[in-house]
Amino acid sequence: MTRSRSHALWMLAATLLCAAPVLAQAPASAARPAASSPLSDVLKVPRPKGGEWLGLYLMDKKVGYFFTNVALVPGRKDQVRAVTELVFKATVGSKLSERVHREERVYEAKPGGRLLSFVVDQRGDGGTQRLEATNTSSGLKVVRKRPGQPDEVLTVAASAEKTEDADQARVAILRKAVVEGVVTDGTDLEGYKITTTAEPAEERMVRGVKVRLSRAQTISEKEKVPVTAYFTEDGEMVEVDFGQTMKARAEPETVAKRLDTVEVFALTRIVLPKKLPVEARAVPGRAVMVMTGLPEKFQQDTYRQKYVKLPDGRVEVTLLSDFPKASNLKPLPVTDPDGGENLKSTIIVESDNADIRKLSKTLVGSEKDAYTAAKKVVTWVATNLAKDYGASADRASDVLRQKKGDCTEHSLLAVALLRAAGIPARRIDGVVYIVNDDGVPAFYWHEWIEAYVGEWTQMDPTFHQLVADATHFGVGKEGNAEITPLIGQLKVVEVKDKPSTAGKP
């Protein structure tokens, strides 16, 4: 089976990391700027002293914890420091997968104060690195430090993040208004719009007592997962809901750090009532199922997936696979139908890295046909990367150097090599059908790729499929946590031999 850390664990982590800055806390006893100095609203709201600890629960299983704190920088009355730390831990197959992500951000303390700097420390699954960033009007300068590697210096667009973005939830409740801002993501260094709305208060049981809680809902343009935080009148954050899948609950530090033993794939897999037909493995191929728990926004027909609404919230899904049409194939380089987004080099994809460009050129050689070139790239990745589910990496150049990993590493390196060759490409998130050692037919969370060779075609570098077969059900792109609410909610209630309501595709 595929042992991808991203697709039951780290997509959820991405959601939390995105939400972390807007849920930050500050000690009530922290020193305040002089009365004559203007105060940002992040310093005007009540909070528990010393920050807060929250346990993280995936489908009611404890898989991590979260700490957050905001205070004036010691000895300074003009700067605010926000600290967030996220720890995820779960068993992935036979191995323990753990990820620690810690950030410190410093802002001007005045209203609308700009982000001055931040430090990101990451260790565990995905690799160890430290990012030290300084924000100026001319750009965000980032120094990347990794054990045994020379430091790298990157300069990206200046961050538009403001002091109020460190705690949008409480600011929105204080103002009784919508708060909008931008947060620079600590993993890809891109700026994403964040919007928080104060919602009507509600009564809930907290530690056995019914209390009235203020609440605010935050959503990021990157993750698109609504995050709702609940606060007492004293400013204590008692719960955070990340859709129906993940919750964070206020706990003492010692309790927050006590985790359950969770095998994430057994917990999050989607069991099928019977096996898919043999033709699902063929190309051309097809599989037909009836699902529940699939929101309408995911029911968009594509060249690979067709949907028919049925009564009672059910939907018939037809999965298709086929070779790209010869008449549509294009020579290299290929124009990106999305305007260049799928050819872009980023801090994660790194298609402009010298080693990746060199390998891509070697693999493609004098080949002019884009699909033939794409097959060479996917074949090389499939046959030269060891399947090692405890050797993850978050950057394409790191994957190339270590030459091992799970489906996320295979997909990341393949996309980087394809883009370096002038082939638009992107990662696809979803599930893949596997009958594991226990004999249970099920979908497991997985990642593969899609390349534009004159038309879009999906390929799987983990399983060496030059056309991804009809056992692949895609629901998202580029490691986006938008699909995380499907985990634990999506069900397959019927496997069919052929479409009965849609007609033959």
N, C-alpha and C positions, 0 to 999 in steps of 0.2 A: 504494500500500500504506500501511498505518498505520505511523507512525514513533514508537511509544510508547517513551519511555525507561524506563517502569516495568516493562515486562513481559519483559525479558530481562536487564536491567541493574540497574534500581533496586530491584526486589523482592529481588534478591540483596544489594544494598547495604543494604537494610533489615535483612536477616538479620544481616549483619556488624555493623551499628551496634548491634543488640540484643545481640549476643554480646560486643561490645568491652569493656564494663565488667567482665565476668566473666573476661576473659583478660588483664587488665592486669598489668604487670610493675613491679618496683622495683629500683633498683641495689643490689647486694650491699654496696656500700661506704657506703650512705646512713647518716646519723647515726641512732642509736636513742634512744628516750626513756630517761630515767634508770631504773636497775634497779628502783627502788621504784615506778615507774609501771606500771600494767598495759598489756600489749602486745596489740594486735589480732593475730589469727593471720595477717593479711595481711603482717605484718612479721616473721614467724617462719620463712618458707620460703626456700630458696636460689633466687637469680635471677641471670641475667647482669647485668653492670653497664650502666647507661645506657639501659635499655629495649631493645626488640627491633623489628626490621624483618621483615616477611613479604611475599612476593610473592603476589598473588591470581590464581588461574587458573580461568577458566571453560572447561570442556570442553578442558582442557590448553592454552588460549590465555591469555597474560598480559594481564589487563585492568585491573590496578591494584596498589596496595600498601597496607600497613597498618603503622602504628607504634603502640606502646603502652608506657607507662611509669608507674610509681607510686613516689613517694618522699615523705619528710617535707617539708613546706613549709620552704624555707630559713629558718633562724633560729627555727623553731618545733619543739617536741618534742611538741606536743599535736594537730597537724593533719597529715593525709595528703592529697597531691594526686595524682589519677589523670589522665593525659593520654592521649587516643586520637586518632588521625588516620587517616582513610580517604580514599583517592583512587581514583576509578574513571574510566577513559577508554576510549572505543571509538567507532568510526565508526557513525553511525546514518544509513543511506542515503548521502547525499553530504556530510553534516555531521559534524564531530567533536563528540561529546558528552562532557562532563567534569563531574565532581562532586567537590567537596572538602568533607569534613565533619570538623570538629575540635572536641573537647570537653575541657574541664578541669573536674574535679570535686574539691571539697575536703570532707573528712570529719574528724570527731573521730578521733584516733588510738587511742583506747581500745577494748577489745572491745565490739562492739555500738554503736560510735560512730555518731552520726547524720550524714546528709548536711547540710552547712552551706550550700553554694552550688555553682553551676556556671555555666559560660559555654559556649555553643555558637556556633561560627562556621561558616557555610555559604556557599559561592560556586560559581559555574558553573551547570550545568543545574539548573533549579528556582529560580534566583534567589539573590540575596545578602542575607543577614541575619545578625544577631547577637542571641542571647538571653542576657540576664544575669539569673540567678535567685538569689534568697536564700530559704532554707528556714527557716521558724520553725514553732512549734507551731500557730500560727493559720492558716498557709497558705504556699504557695509563690508568692512575688511575682516576676513575670517582666517584665523590660523588653525589648521587641522593637525593634531598631534596624535601619532599612533606608535605603539611599542615596536621598536626595531625598524621603523621607517623614518625617512627624512620628513621634516615639517613641510606642509604645503600651505601656500598663501593664496586665498581666493578673494576676489572683490566682486560683489553682486550689488544689485540696486539697493539704495538706502532704505532702511525700514521706516514705515510710516506709523509704527506702533506708538501708542501714547500711554501715559500713566494709568488712565482709567481702564485701559484694556487689560490691566493686571487683575481687575476684579469687576468685570462688567455686571455680574449677577447682582452684587450688592449695590452698585451704582444705579442700576435700573430700578431696583426696589426703592432706593432713597429718592430718586427723581420721579418715580411713578411714570416712567417714560421709556421709550425704546432707546437703546444705546447701540451705536454702531462704531466699529473700529477695524483695525487691521492687526493681526498677530503674525509675526515672522515665525514660521514653523522651524522647530529645532532639529528636524531631520533632513528636510530638503532645502531649507533656507529661502523658501518662497513666501511671499506675503499673501495672506488669505483674509478676506472680509469675514468678520465675526459680528453677529447681531444678537442682542439679548433683549427680551421682552419681559417686563414685569406682568405676572398673571394674577388673577384673583386668589386671595388666601384661601386655605382649606384646613379643615380639622383632621388630625391624624393622631393615632396612638403612638406616643414616644415614651419608651421605658415604662409601659403600662399605664400611662396617663394621657388623656385626650388633651391635645394642645392645638392652638391655632398657629399655622405656619404660613409665612410668606413664601412665595416661590417665584422663580424666574427661569425662563427657557432660553437656552443659547444654541445657536446653530452656526456652523462654519461652512463657508462655500467649498471647502475642501472635502470634509467628511460627510456633510449633509445629514448628520444624525442628530436629531433634537436631544439636547441634554437639559434635564430639568433638575434644579437644585432647590432644596427646601430648608428654610431658616426659622429658628425660633425668634421671639421678640428680643431676646438678648443677643442675637446675632450668631448663634451657634448653627452651623450647617449640619443637619442631622441625617440627610440622605441625598444622594444624587442618582437619578435614573438615566441610564443610557439605553433608551428603548426598553423592550421587555427582556432583553438578554442579560444585560449587565447592570448591577447596582453597586453603589458605594454607600457604606453605612458608617456613621461616626462611632468610633471605638477607642478605648484607651490604647496607647502605643503597644503595650505587651499583647493585648488581644488582637489588634490589627495585624501583628506580625506572625500570629499563629495561623498557618495555612493548612488547608485540606490536601490530601494526596489525590490528585486529579489526573486521570489519563484523558487528555483533551480530545483525542480522536474518537474514543469510545463514547465520550460525553456528547460530542457535537455531530456525529455522523447521522445521516438520514437513511433509515432502514427501509428497504423496499418490500412490498408484499410478496414478490416473486422475482426471479431473475429477468433481466432484459433479454430480448430475443437475440439470437446469434447475429442477425443482420445489423445490429447496432455496432458491431465491431468491424463491419465491412465498409469499404469506400468504393462507390457510393453506399450509404447506409442510413438507417432510420430507427428511431425509438419513439414510442408514444406512451405518455403517462398522464394520469390525472393527479393534480396537486392541490393542496390547500395551504393557506398561510403565505401566498405569493401576492403582495400588494400590486395594484393595477399599474403603478409606475414601472414595474419590472416586466410588464406584459406588452412589450413592443416588438412587433414582428421584425425579423432580420432574415438574411439569406440562410441562416442556420437554425433559427428557432421560430416556431409559429404557435400562436395562442388562440384558443377558443374558450370564451366564458361559458361556464355551466351554472346551473342553479346552486344555491347555498354556498356561494363563495368559492366553489371549485373552478379549476381551469384545466383544460386539456392542453398539454404541451407536446409538440412534435419537434424532436431533435433531428437534424439532417446533417449529412456530411457528403461532400463531393469535391472532386478536383476542380481547380479554377479553369474556366473556359479558355481554350487556347487562343481564341480570337480576341480575348481581352488582355492578354499578357503584354507587358511593356518592357522596353529595354532600360538599362541603367543609364543615369540615375532616374528615379521615379518621383514625379511631383506628388507631394502629400495632398490628398483631397481635403484635409483639415487645415490647410494653410501653413503647415510647417511644424505644428505641435509634435507630430510623430517622427520628426527628424531631429528634434532639438537635443543637444547635449546638456545634461543637468549634473548636479553634484552626485546624484545616485546613478544615472545611466552612463555618464562619462563617455559618450561616443567620440569625443574629441581627444581622449587620452591617447598618448603616442603608442603605447603597447597594443591597445585595442585596435587602433587604426592600422597598425602594421599587420596584426593577425588577420583582420578583415580583408585587407588587400591581398594577403597571401592565400586566403581561402577562396576568394572570388576569382583571383587571377585575371585572365582576359575575358571571362564570361560576360556576355552582354545581356542575356535574358534574366530578368529580375527573379522569376520564380526558381529557375535553376540555381541561381546564386543563393537564394534563401534556403534551398534544400541543402546546399553545401554547408552553410553556416549551422543550421539546425543539426545536421548529421555530426559535425565536428563537436558541438556542445554535448550532444547525447552520448558520444563515444569517448570523449576525453575528460569529462567531469565525473569524478567518483560520486556515487550515491551515498553521501554521508550526512545524516540528519542531525549531527551534533556539531557541524562545521559551517555555521551560517555566516553570511557577510552582507552588509548593507550597501556596498558600492561595487559596481561592475569591475573595477580594476582589482579590488580585493578578491573577487571570485576568480578572475583570471590568474592571479598569483597563486592562490591556494588550490585551484582546480578540483574543487569538491563542494558539495552542498546538497540542498534539497530542491524542490521544484521552484522555489523563489530564486535561488541562485542560477539554476538552469535558464529560467525565463529572463532574468535580469541581464545576464551576459549575452544571451541570444539577441535580445532587443538592442543592446549597445553595439554589437557587431553588425547587425542589420542596418542600423542607422548610419554607422560609419561607412557602410557600403553604398549608401544612398537609397536604401529601401525603407520607407515609412513603416514603423513597427510600434506595437504597444503590448503591455501585459494584460491578460484577461484573468479575472478572478471568478471562481465558481466552484462547482463540484464535479467530481469524476466518479464513474461507476467502478466499483471493485468488489470482488468476492474475496474476502480476506481469509486467513487461516481458520477462523471459526465457522466458515461456510455461510455467513450471513450476507446476502446481497445488499449493498448499501452505497450511497453517495458519500464521498469524503471531500472535504474542502481542499482546493487545489489551485494551482496557477499555471497557465500556459501562455501562448502568444498569438498575436494576429499580425500578419504582414500584408502590406498593400503592394501587389505585384501587377497592378492593372485592375484588379478587384481585390477586396479583402479576402484573405484565406487564413484560417486558424491552423496552427501547428503546435505540436507538443514536444519540446526538446527533452523533457524528462523521460518520456516513454518512447522517444525516437519515432514519433508519428509525423510524417511529412504533410499529412492532412489529419487534423485532430478528428477522431472518429465521433460517432453519434452517442458516445457515452459521456461526452463533455457537455455540461449545462452551464453556460456563462451568465453571470448576473452583475458583473461590474468590471471596471478597467483600472489599471495602474495602481493596484494595492489600495484602493479606496475603501475606507471603512463604512461607506454608505450601505454596504450589504450586510453589516453585522447584525442588524435587527432580524435578519432571516434565520440566524443561527438559533436553533431550538424551536422555531416557529414553522419553518417550511416542512411540509410532509408530503410523501408520495402515498396516495391511497389506492391507486390502481395502476397496473402495468398492462397496456393493451397491445394487441397484435397489429392493429392498424387504426388510423384515425376514423372515427365513426361519425363525427359531426363536422369535421373540416373538409372532408373529401380528400382524395389522394393528392398530395403536394405535387 
